[in-house]
Amino acid sequence: QVQLVESGGGLVQAGGSLRLSCAVSGRTFSSYVMGWFRQAPGQEREFVAAISGSGGRTIYVDSVKGRFVISRDNAKNTVYLQMNSLKPEDTAVYYCAADSRTITYMRSSYRYLEVWGQGTLVTVSS
């Protein structure tokens, strides 16, 4: 059974950077599309970024394009989210997700994804 463990959250000033990591247990990591989502207090969970199993394709929500970069290391069973130029509106709990379907499905169907991590809090102060 695949399990996801996020790390790297914390408190950062606006304009700063953080890198989130999601360690994945299991031997079929490269077969999963991986994604990052976030949920601010009182708001619905929001898609942030996703990456294909090979790492060859990535997609982002418009609000983070040019600031965030998703990547994966299939040898280490880990997916990353490098977050630069952080803004107070990026404050949220960030969740890692894994799914064996497509990258497009992950972006549009978060309620039905197969595996979720427990989340890591990112707080951006102004």
LOMIDO-515977 format. One record per residue (C-alpha): residue number from 0; residue in three letters; x, y, z. Coordinates in steps of 0.5 Angstrom, whole numbers, plus 500, padded with zeros to 3 digits. Layout:
BEGIN
- NUM,ALA,X,Y,Z .
...
% end
This chain:
BEGIN
- 0,GLN,500,500,500 .
- 1,VAL,503,507,498 .
- 2,GLN,504,512,504 .
- 3,LEU,506,519,503 .
- 4,VAL,509,523,508 .
- 5,GLU,510,531,507 .
- 6,SER,515,535,510 .
- 7,GLY,518,542,509 .
- 8,GLY,513,547,511 .
- 9,GLY,514,553,516 .
- 10,LEU,514,560,517 .
- 11,VAL,517,565,512 .
- 12,GLN,517,572,510 .
- 13,ALA,513,574,504 .
- 14,GLY,518,574,498 .
- 15,GLY,522,568,501 .
- 16,SER,522,561,499 .
- 17,LEU,521,554,502 .
- 18,ARG,522,547,499 .
- 19,LEU,516,542,501 .
- 20,SER,518,534,500 .
- 21,CYS,513,528,500 .
- 22,ALA,517,522,501 .
- 23,VAL,513,516,498 .
- 24,SER,513,509,500 .
- 25,GLY,512,503,496 .
- 26,ARG,516,500,490 .
- 27,THR,511,503,484 .
- 28,PHE,513,510,485 .
- 29,SER,514,512,478 .
- 30,SER,507,509,476 .
- 31,TYR,504,515,480 .
- 32,VAL,502,522,478 .
- 33,MET,504,526,484 .
- 34,GLY,501,533,486 .
- 35,TRP,501,538,491 .
- 36,PHE,494,541,493 .
- 37,ARG,493,546,499 .
- 38,GLN,487,548,503 .
- 39,ALA,487,555,507 .
- 40,PRO,482,556,513 .
- 41,GLY,475,556,511 .
- 42,GLN,477,555,503 .
- 43,GLU,476,549,499 .
- 44,ARG,482,544,497 .
- 45,GLU,486,547,491 .
- 46,PHE,490,544,486 .
- 47,VAL,497,547,486 .
- 48,ALA,501,543,481 .
- 49,ALA,502,536,478 .
- 50,ILE,508,532,475 .
- 51,SER,507,526,471 .
- 52,GLY,510,519,473 .
- 53,SER,517,520,468 .
- 54,GLY,517,527,470 .
- 55,GLY,517,529,463 .
- 56,ARG,510,533,464 .
- 57,THR,508,538,469 .
- 58,ILE,502,543,470 .
- 59,TYR,501,549,475 .
- 60,VAL,495,553,477 .
- 61,ASP,496,560,474 .
- 62,SER,497,563,481 .
- 63,VAL,503,560,482 .
- 64,LYS,506,559,475 .
- 65,GLY,513,562,475 .
- 66,ARG,514,562,482 .
- 67,PHE,513,554,484 .
- 68,VAL,517,548,481 .
- 69,ILE,514,541,482 .
- 70,SER,520,536,481 .
- 71,ARG,521,528,483 .
- 72,ASP,526,524,484 .
- 73,ASN,524,517,482 .
- 74,ALA,530,514,485 .
- 75,LYS,529,517,492 .
- 76,ASN,521,516,491 .
- 77,THR,520,523,493 .
- 78,VAL,517,529,490 .
- 79,TYR,518,536,491 .
- 80,LEU,515,543,491 .
- 81,GLN,520,549,491 .
- 82,MET,516,555,492 .
- 83,ASN,519,562,491 .
- 84,SER,517,569,492 .
- 85,LEU,512,567,497 .
- 86,LYS,506,571,498 .
- 87,PRO,501,571,504 .
- 88,GLU,496,568,500 .
- 89,ASP,500,562,499 .
- 90,THR,499,561,507 .
- 91,ALA,495,554,507 .
- 92,VAL,496,547,509 .
- 93,TYR,500,543,503 .
- 94,TYR,498,536,501 .
- 95,CYS,501,531,497 .
- 96,ALA,497,526,493 .
- 97,ALA,498,520,488 .
- 98,ASP,494,517,483 .
- 99,SER,495,512,478 .
- 100,ARG,491,516,473 .
- 101,THR,493,522,469 .
- 102,ILE,496,528,470 .
- 103,THR,489,532,468 .
- 104,TYR,485,527,472 .
- 105,MET,489,529,478 .
- 106,ARG,488,537,477 .
- 107,SER,480,536,476 .
- 108,SER,478,531,481 .
- 109,TYR,482,532,487 .
- 110,ARG,476,529,491 .
- 111,TYR,477,522,488 .
- 112,LEU,485,521,488 .
- 113,GLU,487,515,491 .
- 114,VAL,492,517,496 .
- 115,TRP,494,523,500 .
- 116,GLY,499,525,505 .
- 117,GLN,497,528,512 .
- 118,GLY,499,535,510 .
- 119,THR,504,540,512 .
- 120,LEU,503,548,514 .
- 121,VAL,506,553,510 .
- 122,THR,505,560,513 .
- 123,VAL,507,567,510 .
- 124,SER,508,573,514 .
- 125,SER,507,580,510 .
% end
